[in-house]
């Protein structure tokens, strides 16, 4: 029997009966970020999270379900699922978004994997004072509701702002505001802080406990992407600044798009 089959059989067996279990601990327990900027488990061991990101629920609400969370764990061997909530939709339909995100979080807790709760702006947020005040207040409302409901849960990671398009000074102020507000509810959660893909954010980082700066990697969109990406990663590593790749892909979403799987393989090797 191949070596990997020895692992796969009990995994499938566990998944078949997991519906009868009320809750499971996630594989590394409560996560934190050490003084080297590394994501570690409850025993201080370094961890690597791999999983799948959902699409925004207003387009594909059927995927915001316990069954999909279970599939990520059991059929893709993932230990995390990312659930994006679009700020503009939340503003108009908060009940719809709360129902969707709670479904995914409940599924992650039941099946013992992590869930990244993602405030998913795609660089469309306007950066004026009034617009940022509304954006920030809605984010605080959203994340406060999540953390009040699941306070102390080891399964939850918060991603405060996906792909911000505003100036880093504005983004940085936003992150500090959210950290202060949400840590009043739960002081120990891990926060992923959205950043523009520039050196600016690692040269002038946000400081605090249990935080990592976000990086997205799409080689098809960037010239010399791997070289540029590794420069950012090396710079951050040398200064103990945590970096978390919360999204990547080897192609665009357009039909018949070219793919660059070798670039993705390079990234995997680099992170190992």
VODRENMAR-244735 format. One line per 5 residues: number of its first residue (from 1); their letters; for each residue x, y negated, z negated of C-alpha. Coordinates in steps of 0.1 Angstrom, whole numbers, m for minus. Layout:
residues N
NUM) a) X Y Z | ...
END
This chain:
residues 272
1) xxxxx) 0 0 0 | 14 m35 8 | 25 m55 m22 | m1 m83 m16 | m29 m57 m16
6) xxxxx) m22 m49 m53 | m30 m85 m61 | m59 m88 m37 | m80 m59 m50 | m84 m72 m86
11) xxxxx) m89 m107 m73 | m119 m95 m52 | m132 m75 m81 | m131 m105 m103 | m148 m127 m77
16) xxxxx) m176 m101 m73 | m185 m103 m109 | m177 m140 m115 | m213 m150 m111 | m220 m133 m145
21) xxxxx) m194 m154 m163 | m205 m187 m178 | m171 m204 m175 | m134 m196 m170 | m103 m215 m179
26) xxxxx) m84 m230 m149 | m52 m211 m141 | m27 m235 m158 | m50 m248 m186 | m51 m286 m191
31) xxxxx) m28 m304 m168 | m5 m333 m176 | 24 m352 m160 | 58 m349 m177 | 84 m376 m180
36) xxxxx) 100 m365 m147 | 67 m372 m128 | 60 m335 m124 | 25 m320 m127 | 26 m293 m155
41) xxxxx) 3 m269 m172 | m6 m266 m208 | 25 m246 m215 | 48 m272 m198 | 53 m250 m167
46) xxxxx) 54 m267 m133 | 23 m260 m112 | 14 m262 m75 | m22 m267 m66 | m36 m256 m32
51) xxxxx) m71 m258 m20 | m96 m273 4 | m112 m308 6 | m148 m311 14 | m163 m336 38
56) xxxxx) m184 m365 24 | m217 m351 11 | m240 m374 31 | m228 m356 63 | m226 m320 49
61) xxxxx) m245 m318 16 | m249 m280 19 | m212 m276 11 | m215 m292 m23 | m225 m260 m40
66) xxxxx) m212 m234 m64 | m211 m208 m35 | m186 m229 m16 | m164 m234 m47 | m164 m197 m52
71) xxxxx) m154 m191 m16 | m125 m215 m20 | m112 m194 m49 | m121 m159 m37 | m116 m160 0
76) xxxxx) m90 m187 4 | m71 m180 m28 | m74 m217 m37 | m70 m231 m72 | m85 m266 m65
81) xxxxx) m113 m281 m45 | m116 m318 m36 | m150 m335 m36 | m152 m369 m19 | m178 m395 m28
86) xxxxx) m181 m425 m4 | m184 m458 m23 | m208 m474 2 | m232 m445 0 | m229 m443 m38
91) xxxxx) m240 m479 m41 | m272 m471 m22 | m279 m435 m33 | m262 m429 m66 | m285 m401 m77
96) xxxxx) m277 m381 m45 | m240 m384 m51 | m242 m376 m88 | m262 m344 m80 | m236 m334 m53
101) xxxxx) m205 m340 m75 | m220 m323 m105 | m228 m292 m84 | m191 m290 m74 | m177 m297 m109
106) xxxxx) m201 m271 m124 | m189 m246 m98 | m153 m253 m105 | m157 m249 m143 | m177 m216 m138
111) xxxxx) m151 m201 m115 | m120 m214 m132 | m104 m237 m107 | m96 m274 m107 | m117 m301 m90
116) xxxxx) m105 m334 m77 | m132 m361 m79 | m124 m384 m51 | m136 m420 m46 | m134 m418 m9
121) xxxxx) m129 m451 8 | m112 m449 42 | m95 m483 43 | m128 m500 50 | m131 m518 16
126) xxxxx) m130 m556 19 | m103 m571 m3 | m119 m604 m14 | m125 m611 m51 | m163 m606 m49
131) xxxxx) m160 m574 m29 | m133 m560 m51 | m154 m568 m82 | m183 m549 m69 | m161 m520 m57
136) xxxxx) m144 m518 m91 | m176 m519 m111 | m192 m491 m90 | m161 m470 m94 | m162 m475 m132
141) xxxxx) m199 m466 m132 | m192 m435 m112 | m162 m422 m130 | m176 m431 m164 | m207 m410 m158
146) xxxxx) m185 m380 m147 | m162 m382 m177 | m190 m388 m202 | m206 m356 m189 | m174 m335 m188
151) xxxxx) m153 m352 m214 | m124 m329 m224 | m128 m306 m194 | m94 m292 m183 | m107 m287 m148
156) xxxxx) m111 m323 m137 | m86 m345 m119 | m97 m380 m108 | m86 m397 m76 | m93 m434 m80
161) xxxxx) m91 m447 m44 | m86 m427 m12 | m64 m445 14 | m68 m481 2 | m63 m507 29
166) xxxxx) m58 m537 7 | m26 m553 m4 | m7 m532 m30 | m10 m560 m56 | m48 m558 m53
171) xxxxx) m48 m520 m54 | m25 m519 m84 | m47 m542 m104 | m77 m520 m96 | m59 m489 m108
176) xxxxx) m49 m505 m141 | m85 m517 m146 | m99 m482 m140 | m73 m465 m162 | m81 m487 m191
181) xxxxx) m119 m482 m186 | m120 m445 m181 | m94 m436 m207 | m117 m451 m233 | m139 m420 m226
186) xxxxx) m112 m394 m222 | m75 m404 m227 | m59 m372 m213 | m72 m367 m178 | m47 m367 m148
191) xxxxx) m53 m396 m124 | m42 m397 m88 | m37 m433 m77 | m44 m441 m40 | m16 m460 m22
196) xxxxx) m9 m474 12 | 18 m453 30 | 46 m477 24 | 76 m479 1 | 60 m508 m18
201) xxxxx) 40 m486 m41 | 70 m465 m53 | 93 m495 m56 | 66 m512 m77 | 47 m483 m93
206) xxxxx) 18 m482 m117 | 31 m471 m151 | 12 m450 m176 | 7 m415 m189 | m7 m386 m167
211) xxxxx) m7 m405 m135 | 6 m396 m100 | 7 m417 m69 | m11 m404 m38 | 4 m394 m5
216) xxxxx) m14 m383 27 | 4 m366 55 | m8 m365 91 | 22 m360 115 | 1 m365 146
221) xxxxx) m7 m401 136 | 28 m413 126 | 61 m418 144 | 89 m398 127 | 64 m388 99
226) xxxxx) 84 m362 82 | 115 m383 79 | 96 m412 65 | 76 m390 42 | 106 m373 27
231) xxxxx) 123 m407 21 | 93 m418 0 | 93 m385 m18 | 130 m385 m25 | 129 m422 m37
236) xxxxx) 101 m414 m61 | 117 m382 m74 | 149 m399 m82 | 129 m424 m103 | 106 m399 m120
241) xxxxx) 75 m412 m102 | 49 m385 m96 | 36 m380 m61 | 5 m359 m53 | m4 m349 m17
246) xxxxx) m42 m350 m19 | m48 m347 18 | m29 m334 49 | m36 m321 83 | m17 m309 114
251) xxxxx) m42 m326 139 | m67 m354 143 | m104 m349 142 | m108 m355 179 | m117 m327 203
256) xxxxx) m88 m309 219 | m63 m328 197 | m27 m316 198 | m14 m300 166 | 20 m300 149
261) xxxxx) 21 m269 127 | 59 m270 124 | 57 m304 107 | 33 m290 81 | 56 m261 75
266) xxxxx) 85 m285 69 | 64 m302 42 | 56 m269 25 | 92 m260 25 | 101 m294 11
271) xx) 77 m291 m18 | 88 m256 m27
END
